[in-house]
């Protein structure tokens, strides 16, 4: 499964204007991790008013920092 996210899509929107979370499945990006990424991207889109290549997905870094300071990873890992 995959999720495509675009801030204010228009008919001329290109792939470069979209963010994609792909490989959402137990053997790929787990559902909880994908949900974390989705919420992270949606919040960033609302704050910055953009998406696609202009919006870097740094949610993996946030997951890592959370695990290093004693937080638990989504999905109970």
mmJSON file of the N, C-alpha and C atoms, coordinates in Angstrom:
{"data_MODEL":{"atom_site":{
"group_PDB":["ATOM","ATOM","ATOM","ATOM","ATOM","ATOM","ATOM","ATOM","ATOM","ATOM","ATOM","ATOM","ATOM","ATOM","ATOM","ATOM","ATOM","ATOM","ATOM","ATOM","ATOM","ATOM","ATOM","ATOM","ATOM","ATOM","ATOM","ATOM","ATOM","ATOM","ATOM","ATOM","ATOM","ATOM","ATOM","ATOM","ATOM","ATOM","ATOM","ATOM","ATOM","ATOM","ATOM","ATOM","ATOM","ATOM","ATOM","ATOM","ATOM","ATOM","ATOM","ATOM","ATOM","ATOM","ATOM","ATOM","ATOM","ATOM","ATOM","ATOM","ATOM","ATOM","ATOM","ATOM","ATOM","ATOM","ATOM","ATOM","ATOM","ATOM","ATOM","ATOM","ATOM","ATOM","ATOM","ATOM","ATOM","ATOM","ATOM","ATOM","ATOM","ATOM","ATOM","ATOM","ATOM","ATOM","ATOM","ATOM","ATOM","ATOM","ATOM","ATOM","ATOM","ATOM","ATOM","ATOM","ATOM","ATOM","ATOM","ATOM","ATOM","ATOM","ATOM","ATOM","ATOM","ATOM","ATOM","ATOM","ATOM","ATOM","ATOM","ATOM","ATOM","ATOM","ATOM","ATOM","ATOM","ATOM","ATOM","ATOM","ATOM","ATOM","ATOM","ATOM","ATOM","ATOM","ATOM","ATOM","ATOM","ATOM","ATOM","ATOM","ATOM","ATOM","ATOM","ATOM","ATOM","ATOM","ATOM","ATOM","ATOM","ATOM","ATOM","ATOM","ATOM","ATOM","ATOM","ATOM","ATOM","ATOM","ATOM","ATOM","ATOM","ATOM","ATOM","ATOM","ATOM","ATOM","ATOM","ATOM","ATOM","ATOM","ATOM","ATOM","ATOM","ATOM","ATOM","ATOM","ATOM","ATOM","ATOM","ATOM","ATOM","ATOM","ATOM","ATOM","ATOM","ATOM","ATOM","ATOM","ATOM","ATOM","ATOM","ATOM","ATOM","ATOM","ATOM","ATOM","ATOM","ATOM","ATOM","ATOM","ATOM","ATOM","ATOM","ATOM","ATOM","ATOM","ATOM","ATOM","ATOM","ATOM","ATOM","ATOM","ATOM","ATOM","ATOM","ATOM","ATOM","ATOM","ATOM","ATOM","ATOM","ATOM","ATOM","ATOM","ATOM","ATOM","ATOM","ATOM","ATOM","ATOM","ATOM","ATOM","ATOM","ATOM","ATOM","ATOM","ATOM","ATOM","ATOM"],
"id":[1,2,3,4,5,6,7,8,9,10,11,12,13,14,15,16,17,18,19,20,21,22,23,24,25,26,27,28,29,30,31,32,33,34,35,36,37,38,39,40,41,42,43,44,45,46,47,48,49,50,51,52,53,54,55,56,57,58,59,60,61,62,63,64,65,66,67,68,69,70,71,72,73,74,75,76,77,78,79,80,81,82,83,84,85,86,87,88,89,90,91,92,93,94,95,96,97,98,99,100,101,102,103,104,105,106,107,108,109,110,111,112,113,114,115,116,117,118,119,120,121,122,123,124,125,126,127,128,129,130,131,132,133,134,135,136,137,138,139,140,141,142,143,144,145,146,147,148,149,150,151,152,153,154,155,156,157,158,159,160,161,162,163,164,165,166,167,168,169,170,171,172,173,174,175,176,177,178,179,180,181,182,183,184,185,186,187,188,189,190,191,192,193,194,195,196,197,198,199,200,201,202,203,204,205,206,207,208,209,210,211,212,213,214,215,216,217,218,219,220,221,222,223,224,225,226,227,228,229,230,231],
"type_symbol":["N","C","C","N","C","C","N","C","C","N","C","C","N","C","C","N","C","C","N","C","C","N","C","C","N","C","C","N","C","C","N","C","C","N","C","C","N","C","C","N","C","C","N","C","C","N","C","C","N","C","C","N","C","C","N","C","C","N","C","C","N","C","C","N","C","C","N","C","C","N","C","C","N","C","C","N","C","C","N","C","C","N","C","C","N","C","C","N","C","C","N","C","C","N","C","C","N","C","C","N","C","C","N","C","C","N","C","C","N","C","C","N","C","C","N","C","C","N","C","C","N","C","C","N","C","C","N","C","C","N","C","C","N","C","C","N","C","C","N","C","C","N","C","C","N","C","C","N","C","C","N","C","C","N","C","C","N","C","C","N","C","C","N","C","C","N","C","C","N","C","C","N","C","C","N","C","C","N","C","C","N","C","C","N","C","C","N","C","C","N","C","C","N","C","C","N","C","C","N","C","C","N","C","C","N","C","C","N","C","C","N","C","C","N","C","C","N","C","C","N","C","C","N","C","C","N","C","C","N","C","C"],
"label_atom_id":["N","CA","C","N","CA","C","N","CA","C","N","CA","C","N","CA","C","N","CA","C","N","CA","C","N","CA","C","N","CA","C","N","CA","C","N","CA","C","N","CA","C","N","CA","C","N","CA","C","N","CA","C","N","CA","C","N","CA","C","N","CA","C","N","CA","C","N","CA","C","N","CA","C","N","CA","C","N","CA","C","N","CA","C","N","CA","C","N","CA","C","N","CA","C","N","CA","C","N","CA","C","N","CA","C","N","CA","C","N","CA","C","N","CA","C","N","CA","C","N","CA","C","N","CA","C","N","CA","C","N","CA","C","N","CA","C","N","CA","C","N","CA","C","N","CA","C","N","CA","C","N","CA","C","N","CA","C","N","CA","C","N","CA","C","N","CA","C","N","CA","C","N","CA","C","N","CA","C","N","CA","C","N","CA","C","N","CA","C","N","CA","C","N","CA","C","N","CA","C","N","CA","C","N","CA","C","N","CA","C","N","CA","C","N","CA","C","N","CA","C","N","CA","C","N","CA","C","N","CA","C","N","CA","C","N","CA","C","N","CA","C","N","CA","C","N","CA","C","N","CA","C","N","CA","C","N","CA","C","N","CA","C","N","CA","C","N","CA","C"],
"label_alt_id":[null,null,null,null,null,null,null,null,null,null,null,null,null,null,null,null,null,null,null,null,null,null,null,null,null,null,null,null,null,null,null,null,null,null,null,null,null,null,null,null,null,null,null,null,null,null,null,null,null,null,null,null,null,null,null,null,null,null,null,null,null,null,null,null,null,null,null,null,null,null,null,null,null,null,null,null,null,null,null,null,null,null,null,null,null,null,null,null,null,null,null,null,null,null,null,null,null,null,null,null,null,null,null,null,null,null,null,null,null,null,null,null,null,null,null,null,null,null,null,null,null,null,null,null,null,null,null,null,null,null,null,null,null,null,null,null,null,null,null,null,null,null,null,null,null,null,null,null,null,null,null,null,null,null,null,null,null,null,null,null,null,null,null,null,null,null,null,null,null,null,null,null,null,null,null,null,null,null,null,null,null,null,null,null,null,null,null,null,null,null,null,null,null,null,null,null,null,null,null,null,null,null,null,null,null,null,null,null,null,null,null,null,null,null,null,null,null,null,null,null,null,null,null,null,null,null,null,null,null,null,null],
"label_comp_id":["UNK","UNK","UNK","UNK","UNK","UNK","UNK","UNK","UNK","UNK","UNK","UNK","UNK","UNK","UNK","UNK","UNK","UNK","UNK","UNK","UNK","UNK","UNK","UNK","UNK","UNK","UNK","UNK","UNK","UNK","UNK","UNK","UNK","UNK","UNK","UNK","UNK","UNK","UNK","UNK","UNK","UNK","UNK","UNK","UNK","UNK","UNK","UNK","UNK","UNK","UNK","UNK","UNK","UNK","UNK","UNK","UNK","UNK","UNK","UNK","UNK","UNK","UNK","UNK","UNK","UNK","UNK","UNK","UNK","UNK","UNK","UNK","UNK","UNK","UNK","UNK","UNK","UNK","UNK","UNK","UNK","UNK","UNK","UNK","UNK","UNK","UNK","UNK","UNK","UNK","UNK","UNK","UNK","UNK","UNK","UNK","UNK","UNK","UNK","UNK","UNK","UNK","UNK","UNK","UNK","UNK","UNK","UNK","UNK","UNK","UNK","UNK","UNK","UNK","UNK","UNK","UNK","UNK","UNK","UNK","UNK","UNK","UNK","UNK","UNK","UNK","UNK","UNK","UNK","UNK","UNK","UNK","UNK","UNK","UNK","UNK","UNK","UNK","UNK","UNK","UNK","UNK","UNK","UNK","UNK","UNK","UNK","UNK","UNK","UNK","UNK","UNK","UNK","UNK","UNK","UNK","UNK","UNK","UNK","UNK","UNK","UNK","UNK","UNK","UNK","UNK","UNK","UNK","UNK","UNK","UNK","UNK","UNK","UNK","UNK","UNK","UNK","UNK","UNK","UNK","UNK","UNK","UNK","UNK","UNK","UNK","UNK","UNK","UNK","UNK","UNK","UNK","UNK","UNK","UNK","UNK","UNK","UNK","UNK","UNK","UNK","UNK","UNK","UNK","UNK","UNK","UNK","UNK","UNK","UNK","UNK","UNK","UNK","UNK","UNK","UNK","UNK","UNK","UNK","UNK","UNK","UNK","UNK","UNK","UNK","UNK","UNK","UNK","UNK","UNK","UNK"],
"label_asym_id":["A","A","A","A","A","A","A","A","A","A","A","A","A","A","A","A","A","A","A","A","A","A","A","A","A","A","A","A","A","A","A","A","A","A","A","A","A","A","A","A","A","A","A","A","A","A","A","A","A","A","A","A","A","A","A","A","A","A","A","A","A","A","A","A","A","A","A","A","A","A","A","A","A","A","A","A","A","A","A","A","A","A","A","A","A","A","A","A","A","A","A","A","A","A","A","A","A","A","A","A","A","A","A","A","A","A","A","A","A","A","A","A","A","A","A","A","A","A","A","A","A","A","A","A","A","A","A","A","A","A","A","A","A","A","A","A","A","A","A","A","A","A","A","A","A","A","A","A","A","A","A","A","A","A","A","A","A","A","A","A","A","A","A","A","A","A","A","A","A","A","A","A","A","A","A","A","A","A","A","A","A","A","A","A","A","A","A","A","A","A","A","A","A","A","A","A","A","A","A","A","A","A","A","A","A","A","A","A","A","A","A","A","A","A","A","A","A","A","A","A","A","A","A","A","A","A","A","A","A","A","A"],
"label_entity_id":["1","1","1","1","1","1","1","1","1","1","1","1","1","1","1","1","1","1","1","1","1","1","1","1","1","1","1","1","1","1","1","1","1","1","1","1","1","1","1","1","1","1","1","1","1","1","1","1","1","1","1","1","1","1","1","1","1","1","1","1","1","1","1","1","1","1","1","1","1","1","1","1","1","1","1","1","1","1","1","1","1","1","1","1","1","1","1","1","1","1","1","1","1","1","1","1","1","1","1","1","1","1","1","1","1","1","1","1","1","1","1","1","1","1","1","1","1","1","1","1","1","1","1","1","1","1","1","1","1","1","1","1","1","1","1","1","1","1","1","1","1","1","1","1","1","1","1","1","1","1","1","1","1","1","1","1","1","1","1","1","1","1","1","1","1","1","1","1","1","1","1","1","1","1","1","1","1","1","1","1","1","1","1","1","1","1","1","1","1","1","1","1","1","1","1","1","1","1","1","1","1","1","1","1","1","1","1","1","1","1","1","1","1","1","1","1","1","1","1","1","1","1","1","1","1","1","1","1","1","1","1"],
"label_seq_id":[1,1,1,2,2,2,3,3,3,4,4,4,5,5,5,6,6,6,7,7,7,8,8,8,9,9,9,10,10,10,11,11,11,12,12,12,13,13,13,14,14,14,15,15,15,16,16,16,17,17,17,18,18,18,19,19,19,20,20,20,21,21,21,22,22,22,23,23,23,24,24,24,25,25,25,26,26,26,27,27,27,28,28,28,29,29,29,30,30,30,31,31,31,32,32,32,33,33,33,34,34,34,35,35,35,36,36,36,37,37,37,38,38,38,39,39,39,40,40,40,41,41,41,42,42,42,43,43,43,44,44,44,45,45,45,46,46,46,47,47,47,48,48,48,49,49,49,50,50,50,51,51,51,52,52,52,53,53,53,54,54,54,55,55,55,56,56,56,57,57,57,58,58,58,59,59,59,60,60,60,61,61,61,62,62,62,63,63,63,64,64,64,65,65,65,66,66,66,67,67,67,68,68,68,69,69,69,70,70,70,71,71,71,72,72,72,73,73,73,74,74,74,75,75,75,76,76,76,77,77,77],
"pdbx_PDB_ins_code":[null,null,null,null,null,null,null,null,null,null,null,null,null,null,null,null,null,null,null,null,null,null,null,null,null,null,null,null,null,null,null,null,null,null,null,null,null,null,null,null,null,null,null,null,null,null,null,null,null,null,null,null,null,null,null,null,null,null,null,null,null,null,null,null,null,null,null,null,null,null,null,null,null,null,null,null,null,null,null,null,null,null,null,null,null,null,null,null,null,null,null,null,null,null,null,null,null,null,null,null,null,null,null,null,null,null,null,null,null,null,null,null,null,null,null,null,null,null,null,null,null,null,null,null,null,null,null,null,null,null,null,null,null,null,null,null,null,null,null,null,null,null,null,null,null,null,null,null,null,null,null,null,null,null,null,null,null,null,null,null,null,null,null,null,null,null,null,null,null,null,null,null,null,null,null,null,null,null,null,null,null,null,null,null,null,null,null,null,null,null,null,null,null,null,null,null,null,null,null,null,null,null,null,null,null,null,null,null,null,null,null,null,null,null,null,null,null,null,null,null,null,null,null,null,null,null,null,null,null,null,null],
"Cartn_x":[0.847,0.0,0.895,0.388,1.115,0.173,0.738,-0.044,0.638,-0.118,0.383,-0.257,0.565,0.087,0.514,-0.419,-0.115,-0.794,-0.038,-0.591,-1.262,-2.517,-3.31,-3.108,-3.523,-3.346,-4.151,-3.605,-4.237,-4.067,-4.778,-4.624,-3.178,-2.39,-1.0,-0.005,-0.49,0.389,1.192,2.485,3.362,3.792,4.467,4.981,5.941,6.647,7.585,6.862,5.557,4.757,4.138,4.363,3.743,4.776,4.304,5.098,4.463,5.278,4.777,5.371,4.511,4.951,4.565,5.552,5.264,5.711,5.325,5.708,5.128,3.913,3.253,2.656,3.303,2.877,3.75,3.352,4.151,5.61,5.854,7.221,7.99,7.346,7.985,7.935,7.363,7.144,5.882,6.017,4.868,3.775,2.584,1.439,1.627,2.137,2.334,3.399,4.491,5.536,5.011,4.231,3.65,2.689,1.902,0.982,1.764,2.881,3.737,4.247,4.751,5.242,4.129,2.957,1.817,1.455,1.312,0.967,2.073,3.322,4.449,4.394,4.19,4.125,2.915,1.763,0.567,0.749,1.326,1.576,2.554,3.633,4.63,4.024,3.167,2.51,1.653,0.893,0.026,0.847,1.949,2.776,3.494,4.075,4.906,4.149,2.972,2.173,2.775,3.434,4.031,4.166,4.501,4.71,5.693,5.951,6.836,8.304,9.109,10.557,10.95,10.089,10.369,10.201,9.561,9.303,10.006,11.099,11.851,11.178,11.06,10.507,11.638,11.682,12.71,12.14,11.028,10.383,11.252,12.089,12.983,13.946,14.436,15.336,14.599,13.341,12.56,12.31,12.069,11.905,13.181,14.326,15.607,15.883,15.682,15.917,15.003,13.746,12.82,13.275,13.826,14.291,15.558,16.403,17.649,17.425,16.338,16.084,15.068,14.804,13.966,12.529,12.177,10.825,10.659,9.445,9.227,8.862,9.239,8.913,7.475,6.822,5.476,5.477,4.45,4.354,4.958,5.431,5.946,7.356,8.108,9.486,10.42],
"Cartn_y":[-1.16,0.0,1.227,2.31,3.566,4.722,5.835,7.042,8.218,8.95,10.137,11.352,12.34,13.541,14.762,15.687,16.897,18.087,19.144,20.375,21.142,21.466,22.223,21.737,20.503,19.967,20.753,20.829,21.509,20.621,20.908,20.073,19.997,21.039,21.042,20.477,19.908,19.31,18.163,18.152,17.09,16.169,15.081,14.162,14.87,15.872,16.613,17.396,17.6,18.334,17.415,16.11,15.129,14.499,14.078,13.221,11.844,10.828,9.461,8.63,7.882,6.862,5.545,4.775,3.528,2.325,1.159,-0.11,-0.245,0.265,0.16,-1.235,-2.061,-3.449,-4.039,-5.148,-5.729,-6.007,-6.391,-6.702,-5.465,-4.316,-3.065,-2.06,-0.893,0.098,-0.321,-0.622,-1.055,0.007,-0.416,0.488,1.638,1.348,2.398,3.394,2.909,3.805,4.647,4.05,4.787,5.862,5.539,6.522,7.682,7.378,8.414,9.338,8.745,9.535,10.382,9.788,10.492,11.721,11.552,12.674,13.725,13.285,14.211,15.059,14.413,15.142,16.065,15.6,16.446,17.692,17.536,18.702,19.666,19.13,19.981,20.703,20.025,20.66,21.841,21.646,22.725,23.91,23.64,24.718,25.479,24.735,25.36,25.704,25.114,25.422,24.908,23.749,23.169,21.665,21.007,19.562,19.206,17.927,17.446,17.617,17.845,17.926,19.102,20.097,21.243,20.899,19.767,19.356,18.038,18.084,16.867,16.11,14.804,13.94,13.568,14.242,13.938,13.136,12.458,11.695,10.535,9.96,8.873,9.378,10.594,11.199,11.386,11.816,12.007,10.666,9.608,8.28,7.854,8.081,7.7,8.494,9.8,10.634,10.187,9.9,9.429,8.131,7.231,5.966,6.147,7.105,7.341,8.007,8.788,9.468,8.712,7.477,6.638,6.524,7.163,7.022,5.677,5.252,3.986,4.256,3.354,3.478,3.064,3.672,3.216,1.726,1.05,-0.393,-1.21,-0.529,-1.246,-1.764,-1.308,-1.785,-1.144],
"Cartn_z":[0.0,0.0,0.0,-0.544,-0.563,-0.284,0.109,0.375,-0.318,-1.116,-1.79,-1.149,-0.777,-0.116,-0.923,-1.13,-1.885,-1.227,-1.0,-0.471,-1.615,-1.457,-2.428,-3.871,-4.162,-5.515,-6.55,-7.729,-8.863,-10.091,-11.177,-12.383,-12.879,-12.67,-13.155,-12.138,-11.03,-10.021,-10.635,-10.351,-10.871,-9.729,-10.08,-9.062,-8.102,-8.585,-7.74,-6.646,-6.807,-5.818,-4.776,-4.912,-4.021,-3.1,-1.938,-1.056,-1.09,-1.062,-1.13,-0.004,0.648,1.601,0.951,0.56,-0.15,0.674,0.211,0.844,2.255,2.441,3.741,3.848,4.656,4.863,5.958,6.53,7.622,7.239,5.991,5.569,5.119,5.08,4.663,5.791,5.513,6.57,7.31,8.576,9.372,9.422,9.752,9.768,10.763,11.935,12.94,12.492,11.913,11.419,10.257,9.389,8.265,8.772,9.778,10.363,10.972,11.645,12.218,11.114,10.023,8.893,8.285,8.139,7.565,8.392,9.691,10.571,10.545,10.571,10.527,9.247,8.105,6.838,6.777,7.225,7.202,8.056,9.228,10.087,9.43,8.862,8.202,7.0,6.259,5.109,5.55,6.623,7.127,7.612,8.307,8.847,7.737,6.794,5.754,4.486,4.297,3.11,1.823,1.879,0.678,0.84,-0.255,-0.249,-1.355,-1.501,-2.566,-2.224,-3.263,-3.071,-2.18,-2.055,-1.185,0.29,0.576,1.955,2.229,2.958,3.261,4.398,4.241,5.278,6.236,7.387,8.379,9.545,9.321,10.391,10.872,10.004,10.441,11.509,11.344,12.329,13.653,13.591,14.807,15.506,14.729,15.322,16.03,15.389,15.965,17.241,17.204,18.384,19.521,19.222,20.252,20.887,20.099,20.65,21.473,21.092,21.816,23.17,23.289,24.563,25.404,25.043,25.893,25.455,24.365,23.856,23.185,23.006,22.32,20.87,20.018,18.599,18.378,17.38,17.046,16.749,17.154,16.907,18.027,19.077,20.232,20.09,19.071,18.883,19.872],
"occupancy":[1.0,1.0,1.0,1.0,1.0,1.0,1.0,1.0,1.0,1.0,1.0,1.0,1.0,1.0,1.0,1.0,1.0,1.0,1.0,1.0,1.0,1.0,1.0,1.0,1.0,1.0,1.0,1.0,1.0,1.0,1.0,1.0,1.0,1.0,1.0,1.0,1.0,1.0,1.0,1.0,1.0,1.0,1.0,1.0,1.0,1.0,1.0,1.0,1.0,1.0,1.0,1.0,1.0,1.0,1.0,1.0,1.0,1.0,1.0,1.0,1.0,1.0,1.0,1.0,1.0,1.0,1.0,1.0,1.0,1.0,1.0,1.0,1.0,1.0,1.0,1.0,1.0,1.0,1.0,1.0,1.0,1.0,1.0,1.0,1.0,1.0,1.0,1.0,1.0,1.0,1.0,1.0,1.0,1.0,1.0,1.0,1.0,1.0,1.0,1.0,1.0,1.0,1.0,1.0,1.0,1.0,1.0,1.0,1.0,1.0,1.0,1.0,1.0,1.0,1.0,1.0,1.0,1.0,1.0,1.0,1.0,1.0,1.0,1.0,1.0,1.0,1.0,1.0,1.0,1.0,1.0,1.0,1.0,1.0,1.0,1.0,1.0,1.0,1.0,1.0,1.0,1.0,1.0,1.0,1.0,1.0,1.0,1.0,1.0,1.0,1.0,1.0,1.0,1.0,1.0,1.0,1.0,1.0,1.0,1.0,1.0,1.0,1.0,1.0,1.0,1.0,1.0,1.0,1.0,1.0,1.0,1.0,1.0,1.0,1.0,1.0,1.0,1.0,1.0,1.0,1.0,1.0,1.0,1.0,1.0,1.0,1.0,1.0,1.0,1.0,1.0,1.0,1.0,1.0,1.0,1.0,1.0,1.0,1.0,1.0,1.0,1.0,1.0,1.0,1.0,1.0,1.0,1.0,1.0,1.0,1.0,1.0,1.0,1.0,1.0,1.0,1.0,1.0,1.0,1.0,1.0,1.0,1.0,1.0,1.0,1.0,1.0,1.0,1.0,1.0,1.0],
"B_iso_or_equiv":[0.0,0.0,0.0,0.0,0.0,0.0,0.0,0.0,0.0,0.0,0.0,0.0,0.0,0.0,0.0,0.0,0.0,0.0,0.0,0.0,0.0,0.0,0.0,0.0,0.0,0.0,0.0,0.0,0.0,0.0,0.0,0.0,0.0,0.0,0.0,0.0,0.0,0.0,0.0,0.0,0.0,0.0,0.0,0.0,0.0,0.0,0.0,0.0,0.0,0.0,0.0,0.0,0.0,0.0,0.0,0.0,0.0,0.0,0.0,0.0,0.0,0.0,0.0,0.0,0.0,0.0,0.0,0.0,0.0,0.0,0.0,0.0,0.0,0.0,0.0,0.0,0.0,0.0,0.0,0.0,0.0,0.0,0.0,0.0,0.0,0.0,0.0,0.0,0.0,0.0,0.0,0.0,0.0,0.0,0.0,0.0,0.0,0.0,0.0,0.0,0.0,0.0,0.0,0.0,0.0,0.0,0.0,0.0,0.0,0.0,0.0,0.0,0.0,0.0,0.0,0.0,0.0,0.0,0.0,0.0,0.0,0.0,0.0,0.0,0.0,0.0,0.0,0.0,0.0,0.0,0.0,0.0,0.0,0.0,0.0,0.0,0.0,0.0,0.0,0.0,0.0,0.0,0.0,0.0,0.0,0.0,0.0,0.0,0.0,0.0,0.0,0.0,0.0,0.0,0.0,0.0,0.0,0.0,0.0,0.0,0.0,0.0,0.0,0.0,0.0,0.0,0.0,0.0,0.0,0.0,0.0,0.0,0.0,0.0,0.0,0.0,0.0,0.0,0.0,0.0,0.0,0.0,0.0,0.0,0.0,0.0,0.0,0.0,0.0,0.0,0.0,0.0,0.0,0.0,0.0,0.0,0.0,0.0,0.0,0.0,0.0,0.0,0.0,0.0,0.0,0.0,0.0,0.0,0.0,0.0,0.0,0.0,0.0,0.0,0.0,0.0,0.0,0.0,0.0,0.0,0.0,0.0,0.0,0.0,0.0,0.0,0.0,0.0,0.0,0.0,0.0],
"pdbx_formal_charge":[null,null,null,null,null,null,null,null,null,null,null,null,null,null,null,null,null,null,null,null,null,null,null,null,null,null,null,null,null,null,null,null,null,null,null,null,null,null,null,null,null,null,null,null,null,null,null,null,null,null,null,null,null,null,null,null,null,null,null,null,null,null,null,null,null,null,null,null,null,null,null,null,null,null,null,null,null,null,null,null,null,null,null,null,null,null,null,null,null,null,null,null,null,null,null,null,null,null,null,null,null,null,null,null,null,null,null,null,null,null,null,null,null,null,null,null,null,null,null,null,null,null,null,null,null,null,null,null,null,null,null,null,null,null,null,null,null,null,null,null,null,null,null,null,null,null,null,null,null,null,null,null,null,null,null,null,null,null,null,null,null,null,null,null,null,null,null,null,null,null,null,null,null,null,null,null,null,null,null,null,null,null,null,null,null,null,null,null,null,null,null,null,null,null,null,null,null,null,null,null,null,null,null,null,null,null,null,null,null,null,null,null,null,null,null,null,null,null,null,null,null,null,null,null,null,null,null,null,null,null,null],
"auth_seq_id":[1,1,1,2,2,2,3,3,3,4,4,4,5,5,5,6,6,6,7,7,7,8,8,8,9,9,9,10,10,10,11,11,11,12,12,12,13,13,13,14,14,14,15,15,15,16,16,16,17,17,17,18,18,18,19,19,19,20,20,20,21,21,21,22,22,22,23,23,23,24,24,24,25,25,25,26,26,26,27,27,27,28,28,28,29,29,29,30,30,30,31,31,31,32,32,32,33,33,33,34,34,34,35,35,35,36,36,36,37,37,37,38,38,38,39,39,39,40,40,40,41,41,41,42,42,42,43,43,43,44,44,44,45,45,45,46,46,46,47,47,47,48,48,48,49,49,49,50,50,50,51,51,51,52,52,52,53,53,53,54,54,54,55,55,55,56,56,56,57,57,57,58,58,58,59,59,59,60,60,60,61,61,61,62,62,62,63,63,63,64,64,64,65,65,65,66,66,66,67,67,67,68,68,68,69,69,69,70,70,70,71,71,71,72,72,72,73,73,73,74,74,74,75,75,75,76,76,76,77,77,77],
"auth_comp_id":["UNK","UNK","UNK","UNK","UNK","UNK","UNK","UNK","UNK","UNK","UNK","UNK","UNK","UNK","UNK","UNK","UNK","UNK","UNK","UNK","UNK","UNK","UNK","UNK","UNK","UNK","UNK","UNK","UNK","UNK","UNK","UNK","UNK","UNK","UNK","UNK","UNK","UNK","UNK","UNK","UNK","UNK","UNK","UNK","UNK","UNK","UNK","UNK","UNK","UNK","UNK","UNK","UNK","UNK","UNK","UNK","UNK","UNK","UNK","UNK","UNK","UNK","UNK","UNK","UNK","UNK","UNK","UNK","UNK","UNK","UNK","UNK","UNK","UNK","UNK","UNK","UNK","UNK","UNK","UNK","UNK","UNK","UNK","UNK","UNK","UNK","UNK","UNK","UNK","UNK","UNK","UNK","UNK","UNK","UNK","UNK","UNK","UNK","UNK","UNK","UNK","UNK","UNK","UNK","UNK","UNK","UNK","UNK","UNK","UNK","UNK","UNK","UNK","UNK","UNK","UNK","UNK","UNK","UNK","UNK","UNK","UNK","UNK","UNK","UNK","UNK","UNK","UNK","UNK","UNK","UNK","UNK","UNK","UNK","UNK","UNK","UNK","UNK","UNK","UNK","UNK","UNK","UNK","UNK","UNK","UNK","UNK","UNK","UNK","UNK","UNK","UNK","UNK","UNK","UNK","UNK","UNK","UNK","UNK","UNK","UNK","UNK","UNK","UNK","UNK","UNK","UNK","UNK","UNK","UNK","UNK","UNK","UNK","UNK","UNK","UNK","UNK","UNK","UNK","UNK","UNK","UNK","UNK","UNK","UNK","UNK","UNK","UNK","UNK","UNK","UNK","UNK","UNK","UNK","UNK","UNK","UNK","UNK","UNK","UNK","UNK","UNK","UNK","UNK","UNK","UNK","UNK","UNK","UNK","UNK","UNK","UNK","UNK","UNK","UNK","UNK","UNK","UNK","UNK","UNK","UNK","UNK","UNK","UNK","UNK","UNK","UNK","UNK","UNK","UNK","UNK"],
"auth_asym_id":["A","A","A","A","A","A","A","A","A","A","A","A","A","A","A","A","A","A","A","A","A","A","A","A","A","A","A","A","A","A","A","A","A","A","A","A","A","A","A","A","A","A","A","A","A","A","A","A","A","A","A","A","A","A","A","A","A","A","A","A","A","A","A","A","A","A","A","A","A","A","A","A","A","A","A","A","A","A","A","A","A","A","A","A","A","A","A","A","A","A","A","A","A","A","A","A","A","A","A","A","A","A","A","A","A","A","A","A","A","A","A","A","A","A","A","A","A","A","A","A","A","A","A","A","A","A","A","A","A","A","A","A","A","A","A","A","A","A","A","A","A","A","A","A","A","A","A","A","A","A","A","A","A","A","A","A","A","A","A","A","A","A","A","A","A","A","A","A","A","A","A","A","A","A","A","A","A","A","A","A","A","A","A","A","A","A","A","A","A","A","A","A","A","A","A","A","A","A","A","A","A","A","A","A","A","A","A","A","A","A","A","A","A","A","A","A","A","A","A","A","A","A","A","A","A","A","A","A","A","A","A"],
"auth_atom_id":["N","CA","C","N","CA","C","N","CA","C","N","CA","C","N","CA","C","N","CA","C","N","CA","C","N","CA","C","N","CA","C","N","CA","C","N","CA","C","N","CA","C","N","CA","C","N","CA","C","N","CA","C","N","CA","C","N","CA","C","N","CA","C","N","CA","C","N","CA","C","N","CA","C","N","CA","C","N","CA","C","N","CA","C","N","CA","C","N","CA","C","N","CA","C","N","CA","C","N","CA","C","N","CA","C","N","CA","C","N","CA","C","N","CA","C","N","CA","C","N","CA","C","N","CA","C","N","CA","C","N","CA","C","N","CA","C","N","CA","C","N","CA","C","N","CA","C","N","CA","C","N","CA","C","N","CA","C","N","CA","C","N","CA","C","N","CA","C","N","CA","C","N","CA","C","N","CA","C","N","CA","C","N","CA","C","N","CA","C","N","CA","C","N","CA","C","N","CA","C","N","CA","C","N","CA","C","N","CA","C","N","CA","C","N","CA","C","N","CA","C","N","CA","C","N","CA","C","N","CA","C","N","CA","C","N","CA","C","N","CA","C","N","CA","C","N","CA","C","N","CA","C","N","CA","C","N","CA","C","N","CA","C","N","CA","C","N","CA","C"],
"pdbx_PDB_model_num":[1,1,1,1,1,1,1,1,1,1,1,1,1,1,1,1,1,1,1,1,1,1,1,1,1,1,1,1,1,1,1,1,1,1,1,1,1,1,1,1,1,1,1,1,1,1,1,1,1,1,1,1,1,1,1,1,1,1,1,1,1,1,1,1,1,1,1,1,1,1,1,1,1,1,1,1,1,1,1,1,1,1,1,1,1,1,1,1,1,1,1,1,1,1,1,1,1,1,1,1,1,1,1,1,1,1,1,1,1,1,1,1,1,1,1,1,1,1,1,1,1,1,1,1,1,1,1,1,1,1,1,1,1,1,1,1,1,1,1,1,1,1,1,1,1,1,1,1,1,1,1,1,1,1,1,1,1,1,1,1,1,1,1,1,1,1,1,1,1,1,1,1,1,1,1,1,1,1,1,1,1,1,1,1,1,1,1,1,1,1,1,1,1,1,1,1,1,1,1,1,1,1,1,1,1,1,1,1,1,1,1,1,1,1,1,1,1,1,1,1,1,1,1,1,1,1,1,1,1,1,1]
}}}
